[in-house]
Amino acid sequence: MRIENNIVIDKVSKDLIILRYNDTTTRYFEALWEIPEGVTYNAYLLTDDDTTVLFDTWKKNLENEFLNALNSIIDISDLDYVVIHHMESDHSGSIRALYEKNPRITFIGHPMTNKLIRSLYGINPKFKAIRDGETLSTKNYQLMFIHVPWLHWPETMFTYIPQIRALLTCDVFGAYTIPKSVFIEKLDDEYISSMRKYFANIIGFYRNNVTKNLDKVLTMTRDNIDMIAPAHGAVIKGNIVKRSIGLYREFALKTPINRKIVIAYSSMYGFIDNIMSHVTHVLNDWGFNTSVYRFTDKERASIGDLIGDVNNVLGIILGVSTYDTEPFPLMDFVINLLIKKLRGGKPILLITDYGWGDVIPRHIRARLEKAGFTVIDTISVNGTPTKEDLNKIDTAIQNFKQIITQ
Ligand code: FEO
């Protein structure tokens, strides 16, 4: 393995090489998701006799780094094919630079990909549109391309290399974080959380396409996969491959794990904070695992972590302050993302607080229910909760417990 200036180059099999960039400077992935843990961009290069095939590249603005890394392995003028699994610019960012260095390259992708090559990069290279299941043979390898539409863009595809039982999956099975090594030895809780966060942030909206695409991939590969090589995070190999595929199904289906409850709230002056401390204590006493995300004058939770964490919970408790006659803006944003990325299917207890006008609960409840969430109760408090409010809250938590554990 070579590591230099955030660049990792290593063999993942005899003829397949990973070119990985450890991105420690991007603070907001997709200009949206907080990633203090960093992220990697993984491209792969297959060199077989006199044929070279590159799978994906790195993020736009890393073109020079990418060309230098690639040049340290092969002469770019010898590169024959570039397979584009997905056109988002964290993977396609160097294709224009490659084309300018070597206009002989044949770019391979889903039939829809060519249009986006022109519109994103203003080039019109040699392009081979690939049908679902179509193959490309080199001397010792037969690459099979599998369309996996809407994971997470319409043109997304995988490559399966049967000779090494490797599946190259781009975003799918990817994770945030910068793993210490190229391969991951075991799927510990920390790595699973990174995979879940990436899934929920990036693929969550398209979760209904996961199961049918995975079923199709397993049929087309005859379930003969020893290695999953994603474009973010670690390469998954050996007996954790099956576990990863199982995990992905759990992510897509939002299967509850570990008696987990997410509590997310805004509290401008501490009123909701006090209520939520009580709620959290009660739930912890009952043996639930709570993760608390606060938006206060001292704390601003990571929304990326929240959306990841909420993916496999038993239920959600939201606390929302009233602000300019509407939900507190950061909680409004969180609610929008819950609707988009989680797409309903979880029980929610909603607690709101107001000063002059009790105007937000009905509206929030309607939005959540329309998106497919079950709003178990809505408790509205005017400033400091009265004894009656506290009784209502205790009853609501009891109801919540009953529903999430039935
Ligand atoms: Fe990692 Fe959809 O790009």
Residues whose N, C-alpha, C, O or C-beta is under 5 A from the ligand:
A	BS01	FEO	E88 D90 D171
